[in-house]
Structures are given as structure tokens and as C-alpha cells.
Amino acid sequence: MMVVFDPEVQRRIMVCVTPQKSCERLIKRGAARAREVDGQFVVIYVNKKQALNRELKEHKILLELFELAKNLGGTVSILSGEEVYDTLADFSKNNKITHIIVGKSLRSAFEIQKSGEVINPLINAVEKNGITVEVVD
């Protein structure tokens, strides 16, 4: 599902979430940033194909995050793709995103090596398009 922004809106913020309660801070940051720049924000979750069967607890957290985003005036989109950073980069280009908010990874070095890193490849993929990536602790 692709989000359609108001064509008049120049500032478009994309907030990237995972099914973790701590992502609430990212959504609040995105909503605040959108208000500051008179823009719109969208919350994005990328569902990797091998992760289709999430636990019920993770589904519940995602639903809560999506509800928070909507309550703060944002929209929500669930994308599907093998490589998370490619999927996010494509979405940002297609939707003329100006600012991306991501959370600093809480995964161990082993998990990052096994599953791959997302933030640095995403930054490399979008910086040529003039998109700012904000990494939140």
C-alpha cells in the first residue's frame, strides 16, 4: 500500500517502526517534526517475507503503534520486501519523503551480522536524494 500525501505538502516525514513498544518515541518525534515544519508524517513497517507469521504480541504492539500514529495525525503503511533498507529507500523516493526518522538498533553485533544492518545502507541509499535521516536513541 502506497501512501498518497497531499500534493501541496512540501515536508514529508517517514517514521520507520518495528513491533516494539519503544517505537512510540519515534512516532511522537515524527508527529512533532511534522508540526514544526507544517508537513505530514507516515509510519512505515516493513514486513519481511520470512516474518509473515509474527507472534500475536507483536501484532498487538504494531496495532497500538498504528493507532498512536493515527491519533497524532499521521498515516500508516505496511510494506513488504526482502531487504528492509531497499524497501524504505524506494518508498521514500516514490513519495518524495524529505525526512526519515529511525531508531538506533538495539540488536547485538551478532544479530546485525546475521540479519544485516538497516540504518547505514538506508542512509547511503537516500542521501543522494537529499533526504535527511535522523537516528533516535
Beta strands, then each sheet from edge to edge (+ up, - down):
strand 1: 12-16
strand 2: 40-47
strand 3: 75-80
strand 4: 99-103
strand 5: 132-136
sheet 1: 3+ 2+ 1+ 4+ 5+
end
